[in-house]
Amino acid sequence: MSKKILIAYFSRNGGNYVGGKIVNLKVGNTEVAAKYIQELIGGETFQINPIKPYPVDYTETTEIAKQELKAKARPELKEKVSAMDSYDIIFLGYPNWWGTFPMAVFTFLESYDFSEKTIIPFCTHEGSGLGKSVADILQLCPKAKILDGLAIQGSAVGTSRNEVSEWLGKVKF
């Protein structure tokens, strides 16, 4: 019996901090990584989107993200995964915002029962790696199996396909 894979990710286009400067991304870094995973192993994708989108402006977004983190906000999401019970493996992608994932990812993780599922985190960042995001996943999903995550430098995501492929081999995909 083959395992059913979901690649759930939060990604933001628009103004992003990349390599020391703000650039306008047509496709967010985490979405690029999610598409590599899908190309390499298959699976279905699901983009985690809050009902209220973040501003295009990078600085405005970082301030909102900081406020949400401080308030432990749980932004309402546009959509839900219709058949989460049918998935065995969830690749969970996100940018590292303020040392963890965006609060919309907290909403996503709290919306489902991940007991007996495998969660494999991957994130994009500009120097802070996975931060405390894996610890947050463990706290929110204590009955899930969490595999080693991958942290991809956002400014290098466009050339990270081989890095993603090597990591997938390490986590047995």
N, C-alpha and C positions, 0 to 999 in steps of 0.2 A: 504494500500500500504506500503510495507516494504521499508526501507531506504537502499540504496546501500552504502557499506562501503569500503573505501580504507585505508590501513595502509601503508603510505609512510614513509620511514625512511632512514637516512644516518647512516652508521655504519662502523667502521674500525677495522679490525683484525690486527694482528701483535703486535708490541711493544705498550703497553698501561700502563699508570700509574694506579696501582691498590693497594689500601691499603698501600701507602707509598713506593712502589717499582715498577720497570718496569718489566712487565711480558709479555710473548708472548701469545696472545689470538688467538685461531683457529677461533673463532666466536666472532665478536665484541659485546660489552655489549648492545648496542641499538638494535641490531638484536635479541638478546635473549629476550629483553622486547617486541619487535614487535611480535615475535612468540608466546609469552604468550597471547598477546591480540588476535591474530588470533585464537589460541586454544580455548579461552574463549568465543569469540563472533562471530567468523567467519570473513568474509571479505576477500578481495584480498590484497596481499602485493605488494609493489613496492619499490625496493631499489634505492635510489638516489645515482648515481655513477658519479663522474666526469670522463671525457675522460682521463685525466692525473691522474693516481692514486697517492696517497700519499705514501711516502717511508714507508718501514716496520719499520724503526728506529723511535722511539718515539720522540726523541729530534729534529731530522730533520723535522718531521711532525709538531711539535709545532712551529718551526721557520717559516716554510712555511705558516702555518695557521695565524700566527701573521702578516706576510707580506701581505697576502691576505686581512685580515681585515683592515689593515692600508690603503691599496690601494683600498678598496671597490671592490675587484675583483669579477667577476661573472664567475666562471669556467664553461666551456661548459659541458653539461651532455651527457652521453653515450646514454641514451634512454629517451623518453617522454612517459607519460601516454597516451595511444591511444584514450581513450574515457572519458576524465576527466569530461565532461558534464554529464555523466551518474551517477556520484557519488554524494551523498548527504552529507556524513560525511567523513571527512578525519582525521584520527589519524596521527599526524605528529611527528615522532621521530628523535632524534638527540643527540649527545653528546654536553655537554657545552664546547665550546672552546672559551677561552678569553672572557667569560661573555655572550656569545650568541651562536647561532648555526653556524656550518661551512658555509663558503660562498657558497658552492654548494647548500645549502638549500635556501639561498637567491635567487639563480638562479631558483630553482624549484618554489618557491612562486611567482616569477615575470613572470613565463612562462604561467600562467593560470589565468582565472578569477574565483575568489573564492566567488563572490557575491552570496548571498542566500545559501551558504554552511556552514556547521558547521565544525570548525577545533578544534581538541582536542590534545593539545601538550603533549608530554612526553619526558623526557630527562634522560640521564645518566650523572653522574658527580662524582667527588671525593671531594666534599665539597662546591661547589658553587651553588648548586640547579639549578633553572631555569634561574638564572641571569636576564638579560634584554631581554631574548628571547621572552617572551610573548608580551612585548611592541613592539618588532620588528615585530612580526606577526600582531599585531593590526595596525601598521603603513603600512605594506605591503598589508594587506588584510582588509581594513576598512569596507567593506560591508559584511564581513563574521561574523558569530556568533562564538565567541571563548569561549570554556568551560574551566573550571579549569584544569590545567595541573598537571602532576605527575613528580616529580624529584626522581630518583632512584639512590642510591649510587652504582656506577659501581662495586665496590668490593663485593657488596651484591646482584647483579642482579640474580645470580644463585639460590638464595633462596627467590626471591621477588614475586613469582607467587601469593601468597595470598595477598600481598600488591597491586598488579596490579588488582586482582579480586575485592578487597574492593573499590579501586578507580573507577573501571568501574561501580560498584553499585552506587557510589556517583554521577557519571555523567549520570546515568540512563541507563546503558547497562547491 
